[in-house]
């Protein structure tokens, strides 16, 4: 038996055909190209059909289709709220994909990219063998997949893991309303935002980022300037390390995990700071729990949610069967 995993991101859709051992047999990628509303659903259904055809050619019977989506996936209804896709305020994704399947025995499961990322790492990555682990995804935004006592925590409205809203600083600022305190300071966009703010405050600064259009500065630019020992870049990255460490400390104290796994596009260039993040976390976290937790980089990288989508329908393990 084989399974299909689909991972809907901000700019592209990835799909994979997996055998029962977790080997990726075939991968397909399709750009979103500014699609919106039902057109995104049509794109997903089309890629699903391509993978179904590939499975038939390989003589693999499909037992299920798992789908990872950004935003909120209501696991009881299969409907999706995805803020980066216009028209996806309450999109009936599972219903639409079920219609694309010829076999009634082939189930479709939809879940958030947060949940899928920790599932993927648990199945084939850095959380193998764990019953308690956190996947902290830091990219344009910030989210967390939480595995506690062998189950993925999804919450009353499937919103658990919206970690960008962690309150890590005082006082409250109006800028936190749209994305949350943690995300404002330490996401990919947040690192660029902090650098822009520092530029406007330092009239005497003459460094790598000076003379640049502040609105055009990206996290990539900040990391490059950091490597050249730029003072503003160093301050922005040091602030992000403090935020990542504080958030990790909260996870350690609340969940007593075996491992915290750092992934997303920023980890990446920020993976070199894991020991710095651990030192920061150790200042704040419950000390007994802190002594035993491991801070690790993702082993699956950008494929974590894709593997996790497949894990949603792979067998009936305790972790993957935690849907409502």
Secondary structure as UniProt FT lines:
FT   STRAND          2..8
FT   STRAND          12..19
FT   TURN            20..21
FT   STRAND          24..31
FT   TURN            33..34
FT   HELIX           38..57
FT   TURN            58..59
FT   STRAND          62..69
FT   STRAND          72..74
FT   TURN            75..78
FT   STRAND          79..81
FT   TURN            83..84
FT   TURN            86..87
FT   HELIX           93..99
FT   TURN            104..105
FT   STRAND          107..112
FT   HELIX           113..124
FT   TURN            126..129
FT   STRAND          133..138
FT   STRAND          142..148
FT   TURN            149..150
FT   STRAND          151..152
FT   TURN            156..157
FT   TURN            160..161
FT   HELIX           163..165
FT   TURN            174..175
FT   HELIX           176..179
FT   HELIX           181..186
FT   HELIX           188..201
FT   TURN            203..204
FT   TURN            208..211
FT   HELIX           214..216
FT   HELIX           219..227
FT   TURN            228..229
FT   HELIX           231..255
FT   STRAND          259..263
FT   HELIX           266..269
FT   HELIX           270..273
FT   HELIX           274..284
FT   HELIX           287..292
FT   STRAND          294..297
FT   HELIX           301..303
FT   HELIX           304..311
FT   TURN            312..313
FT   TURN            315..316
FT   TURN            318..321
//
